[in-house]
Amino acid sequence: MKTFILSLLCIFCFTSTNFAQWTEQTSGITTPLYSVSAVDDNVAWACGAGGVVLRTINAGVNWTAVTSVGASIGLYTIRGLDALTALAGGSSLTAGVAYKTIDGGVTWTQTFNQPGGFINSITKFNGFPVCGMGGDPVGGRWSSFISFDFGSTWDSTGLYNPAPAGEAGWNNSFCQPPGISFFSFYGTNNTKIYQPFGNGSVLSHPTPGLVNSMAIWANDSNRTMTGGSIMLYSTNRGVNWTNVNAIGTGDILGITGGDSKWYYVRGSSVYYSPDDGGSWSNDHTASGTYTHINVSPAGLHMWAIRDNGGISRYRFDPVLPVELLSFVSTVSGSNVVLNWSTSREVNNSGFEIERRDVRGETQDVWKKVGFVNGNGNTAENNNYNFTDRGLRQGIYNYRLKQIDFNGNFAYHNLSDEVIVGSPAKFSLSQNYPNPFNPSTKINYDLPFDANVSLKVFDMTGREVVTLVNEFKTAGYYKADFNASNLSTGVYMYRISADAKGQSYTSEKRMMLIK
């Protein structure tokens, strides 16, 4: 559907500053731009009407019009993978189309053609060489495709979502929560959004009061906003929504954010909330109508584009460009083991580890308990760990203080409390790492002696392995799972425990990527 979209999956943080500001950049064109994708703080791609594609490799100091894919092609979504590689999609006069360049836009290869289709979104899933593509329904089913070769070929096997007559989507109305790999969201013109999963299943979430969900964004796995004529906010993955009273006039055509901070474009302005939509203010106004907004994964620059070729850039300063993929803990006796991973780092000096005693007399005081060096500048995934030893029985919180070489810093909080001592209740933790290849760890807690069964199933319900099937005494446990003989996909693990007349069952999902 010819409107304006987004496709982005990354993790970043915003830091309050006295120097952050909007500036207007020179695009060299006056025709409509429909989608922008920031690869990092220097490299960004944009696309629009007449097959136009723009690229900057110096943070927008210069935008260059690369080779067009054709004047009869409308490009409504773009995903930059690096300075040389990008995927773009939209429609010709008769079909939905997608293209790929590997030489900075000098040449383009058409990788997809769907008669009667319209491509709304292309994305690269968090931390993996897997790309997804979505479009308006064709033949009574939504167009959903996946690629395992960076968009060179596309396949829809197992991805089936039937569409009622007249149902369609909106370009760039797609998002994947940061750090989550097995589900995403996309908007419709039918008072609902869809939540597809990696195994092909799809949930439908009504959007009361909002017919056209023309933009959608998730700051984390639970907090989501979707907008069109109004803006709705959910704290439980779209199950329930609240109208956050977005200001301005016109349709909301792009949303982005991080932590409790949110930005959206509407009409000729960019609007901002520092408090999950509790309050809004006009952050910037320019000529023309804004069509999309996208932030750099590293968090220094944000770009918003318009229907007159205009490009606005926002600079966050200072910036702490570290993409944290996960942060989890494991208790081993009186020791707490912390594990975290990053997908990219820029100017990263390292991480201070801080702890507070939730029930202690100094429960509001954070104590530095260690430091782990960072990797400076890297685009590779990196795994870190730290062991806090010899703790007394109690409940603790942990956080990372990520520091760059300029002294700027930001905090990343461990989402769960850490309990040292006998477990207070049965618990099954999310596996770590997740996604994984080929090994991962699964932690579980037993407050009583129990007969325990821990099994792994594929998404058809077929059991693939039994990890635990024995009597266990009360305590904290870890099971190792090696999936070297299994194929890429989403798997489910389930624990059952019987103790002292109590029964406990829980299950979670995990993703294997090879």
N, C-alpha and C positions, 0 to 999 in steps of 0.2 A: 504494500500500500504506500503510495507516494506521499510520505510525510518524512519525519526526521528521527533517526535512531542512534542507539549506542550498543557497543559490545565490548565489555571490559571486565577483566578478572584479575585483580591484583590486590596487594596489601600495601598500605602506606600510612603515614601519620602526618597530621598537620600540627605545626607549632605556632603559637601566637607570637606575633612580632610587631615591632613598630615600623617596619620598613616594607611590609607587604603592600603591593600596589598593582593596579590594572594599567596596561599600556596597549595602545592600538598598534597593530603590525601591518606591514604592507604586503598584500597578497598578490598584487599585479593583475587581479581580475575583478570584474563587477558582476559576474554571473553567480547564481546560487551555489553555496556550499552546503552539503547535507550531513557530513560525518567527519569527525576528526579522531585520530588515534595517536596518543603519545607513547612512544617506545621507551624513552627515558627523558632526562631533563634537556637534552639537546636535539633529539631526533623525534619528529612528529610527521604524520601524514594526514592529508585531508582530501576529500573527493566531493564531486558535485555534478551539476547538470552538464550535458554535452560530453560526458566521459572525462571530464577534467580531473587531474590528480596533482596535488601540490605536495612538496616535501621540503622540510627544513632539517638541516643537520647542525645548526648553530643556535638553537633555542629561539628561532624565529627572527633572528637578525636579517636573514634572507629566506624568503620562500620562493622555490623554483617550480614552475609548471613543467612536469615531466611529460613524457609522451602520452597522449590521450589514447584511451582504448577505443574511441570512435565517437563521432559527434552525435550519432543516433542512440547512444547508450546513456541512460541516467544511472549514475553511481550513487547509491544511497547509504552504503555502509562500507567502512574500510577498517582493516586491522593491520597495523604495522608490526612486523616481527623483529626487524632490526633496521639498520640504515639502508640495506640493500633489498630487503625482502618485505613484501606487503601483499595482502589479499584484499580484493575489492569486489563488491557485488551490487546488483541492482536489477535493471531490466532493459531489454531492447524493446522494439515495437511489438514483438510477438512472444518473448520468452524471458524467464528469469535467468540471469547470467552471473558468472563469477570469473575472476581473472587473478593471475599471480605474476609478480615480477620478482626476479632474483638479482637484478642488476641496477637497482635504484630507480626503476621506472623507465629505463631506456627502451626495454622491450617488455611486452605483456603476453602471456599465454592464457587463452581461454580454457578454463578447467571444468566448466559446467554450463549446461544449457537445458532449460526446462520449459518446453512450450506452455504458454499460458501462465507461467509462474512469475513471481516477484520476490527477490531476495531481500530480506529485512536485516539480517545480522550475520556477521562472521566474527568468530572469536577464537582465541587460543586458551585452552583450559589451564588452570592454575598450575604452573610449574612443570608442564608436560609438553611433549611434541605432538599433542592431539588437538585438532581444531574442530570446531563445530560450526554449522551453518543452518540458518532457519529462514523460512519464507512463508508467504501466504499459502493457504490451502490450494491444492490442485487435485481434482478427481475425488473430492470429498475427504481428503486427509491433509493434515498439516505437513508442510515440507520441512523435514528434519534430516540432516545429513551429518556424518562424521568423517573425519580424515585422519589417518595415521601417518601421513607423509607431508605435513605442513601445508595442506590445501592443494596438493597436486592432483589428487583423486578424491572422490566423495562417494559415500555409501549410505544408504538409508535402511539397511537390513536390521530388523528388530525395533525400528523407531517408528511406531505407528500411533497417531493420535487423530481419530476421526473428527471432522469439522462440520457443524451444522451449516446449512445453506446460508450464504451471505457473511459468514464469519471470516475475519481477516485480521492481520496484525499491523504493526507500525514499525517503520524502520528505526533501528537503534533501540527499540523497546525490548531489550534483552539484558539480563545481567546474571552473573554467577557470584555468589557471596565469596569474599576473600577467604582463601584457604580451604574452600570446599570444592570437591571435584566431582561428586556424583549427582548433583542436582543444580538447577538454575531456574530462572523465571522468564516468561515472556508475556507481553501484553496483547490484548485483543480489542475489537470494537464491539464486544458483546457482554459488557458488565462482568468481566472475569479476567483473571490472569491464570496462566498454566505454569505448573511446576513439574518439568520432566526430570526423570532420573536416568542414571547411566544404564540401568537394566531395561529401559524402554517403557517403564510404567510412567503414568502422568497423573498428577493431581490437579483439580480445578478449584480455584479460590474465588468466590464472588467478591466484587468490589462495589459495595453499596454506595449509590449516589454518583458513581463514576462509570460512565458507559465506555468511554475510549481511554484505555490505559496507554497513552502515547509515549510514556517514558517510565522507566523503572530502574531502581538501583538498590543495592543492599550494602550497608556498611559492615555487616558481619552476618553470621549464619542465621540470626533471628530478626534483626532490625532491617525493615524494608520500607521504601517509599515508592509509590506509583502515582503518576499525575497525568492530567489532561486538562479538563475544565476546572478540576479541583485537585488537591493533593491529599492522599491518604497515607497513613503511617501504621505499620504493623510491628509488634515486638515478638510475634510468634509465627514467623514465616508465612504471613498472609492468611492465617486462619481468622483473625479478627483485625479490623481496621478502625482508625480514628481519623476524622477530618482535622488536619492541622492548620486550616485557615490560611492557605498560601495567598500572598498578596500579588497584585499586578493584574493585568488583563491579557486575554488571549490564551492560547493553549500552552501548556507546559510541555516542552519538547526535548528536554534533557535534564538529567539529575546526576549528581555525583556527590561524593563526600568521604568522610573518614572519621572514626570515633563518634562523637556526638555532633559533629559539624556536617552540614548539608548545604549544597548549592543547587539551584535550578535556573534554567533559562526560560523566559516567558516574555513574548513581545520583544521590546527593544532593550530589556534589562536582564541582569543577572542578580538573583536574590540569594540571601545567605541566612542561615540559622546556626547559632552556636550551641543549641540546646535541644536537639532532636525535634525541631519543629515547634518548640514552645513559643518562640518569637522569630520574626522574620524582618529583614531590612533590605533595602535596595542597595546592592553593592557596587553596581556599575551600569551605566546606560550609554548606548551608542546608536547610530543610525541603522535602520534596517531591522529585520526580525531574526532573533537568534534561533538556530535550528539544532544545535548540539553542543555539549560540553564534555570535556575529558581531562583527567588529571594525569600527570606523569606518575608511573609507579614509584619513582624515587621521591616524589613529593615536593619538588622545587617549583615546577611550573604547571599551570592549568590553562587550557585553551578553550575558548568559546567562539563558534563560527556563526556567520549570518547569511541571509538569503541575498545579500548584495556583494558577496565576496569578502566581507569584512572578517577580520580575525582579531580577537581580543586575547591578551595573555595576562595571567595573574602570576606574580612571583611571590612565593612563600620564602621568608628569610628570618631566622636561619632554617636550614633544611637538614633533616636527619634521614637520608635516603637509604634506609635498610628495610627490606621487605621480609617481615617475619612470617614464616609459613606455619609454624607450630611452636607451642611452649607447653610442656607437660611435666609431671612429676611422678616419681616412684618412691615409695617408702620401703626401706630394707632395715628392719629392726629399729635402731635409733638413728639411722642415717636417712637423709632425703636426697634422692638423685634427681637433678633437673636436666631435662633435655630440651633443646630448642634448635630450630633450623631456619635458615634464611635462603631466599632465592636470588638475591642480588644485594650487593653492598657498595656504597660509594663513600669514601672518606671515613670509614668506620674504624675508630680506635679500639673499641671493645665494649664489654658489658660488665658493669658492676652488678653483683647479685645482692639484693636487699631482702631482709626478712623481718616480719613483726610477729609477736606473740599475741594471738587473738584474745586470749583470756588472761594475759599477764597484767601486772600493774602498769606496765608501760605499753599498753596495747596500741596506742596511737603513734608509737615511735618505730620508725624503720631503721634497722641496723645493717650496715654493710658487712657482709660475711665473705666476700670474695670478689675476684675480678678475672675475666677471661678475655684474652686478646681477640680482636676482630681480624678480618682479612683485608682491611683497607678498601681496595677497589676490586670488585669481582662480579661477574655476571653468572657465576656458577652457584649451584646449591651447596651450602655448607652446614654441617651439623656440629652442635656444641653440647657440652655437658659439664656439670659441676656437681660435686657431692658435698652436702652440708652434714658434717659428722657429729655424732655424740649428743644428739638433742634429747632433752628430757620429754616425758610424756606430755602431750599437749596438742593444740591446734594452731597452725601457722599459716600466714600468707607470705607469698614470695612475689617479687617483681624484678625485672631487668631494667637497669638504667643504661640505655645505649648512648654512647658518647662518641662524637666525631673528633677529628684532630684539631678542630677549632674551639673545642670546649662546649659546643652545643649538645643538648641531651634531650631524650624523651624516654618515657616509661612504657613498659609492656608488662601488664599484670597477668599472673597466673590465674586462670578463671576459677579454679576450685581451691578450697581450703585443704591444707595438708594435715592429716591426723597422724601423730606418732604415738604408738601404743596399741592396745587391742582395738580392732575395728569396732565401731559402734553399730554398724549395720552391714548387711550384704551389699556389695557393689561390684559392678562390672565397668571397667574403664574403656575409653576409646583406645584402640590399638595405637602403638607408636613404633616407627613412623607410619603415617597414613597420608597419602598413598605410599606404597612400599614396593620394593623389588630386590630380592625375592623374599626377604625375611622381615618379620615384624614381631612385636611383643604385645601380649595381652595381660593386663593386670586385673586381679579380682581380690575382694576382701571377704573373709568369713568371720563373723562375730562369734560363731560357735563351731564345734566339731561337726562335720557334715559329710555326707556322701555327695561327691561333686562330679558333674558331667559337663565338659566343655567341648563343643563340636563346631565345625565349620561347614557351611552349606553354600552351594552356588545359588543363583537367583531363581532356579527352577525348583528349589527345595531339596535337591539331591545332596546327601551328606558326602563331603569329600575327605574329611579326616576327623578323627577323635583325638583331641589334644590331652584331655584329662578324663579319667573314668575310675575314680578311686575314693577312698575315705581320706579326708584331710582334717587336721586339727585347726582350731581357730587361728587366724593370722592373715598376713598379707602375702599374696602369691603372684607369680609371673609365669606365664606360659609363652614359649617360643613357637612361632609358626613359620615354617619354611615352605614357600609355595613355588619352588623351582620347577615342579612338574605340572603346574597349572598355567592356564592362559590368562591374558589380560582381561580384566573384568571386575565387576562388583561382587563381593562375597559377604555373607552374613555369618556372624558367630553368635552362639547361644549357650548360656550357662544355666544349669539346673542344679539346685542344691536342696537337700532335705536334712533338717537338724532340729531336734527338740520340738517336734510337732509343727515346725515352720517349713514352708516351701518357698523357694525363691527362684524365679526365672527372669532372665533378661537377655536381650539381644541387641546387637549393633551391626552397622555395616562398615565395610572397609574396601579399599580399592587397590587392586594389583595392577601395576603399569610396567610392562616389559618393553 
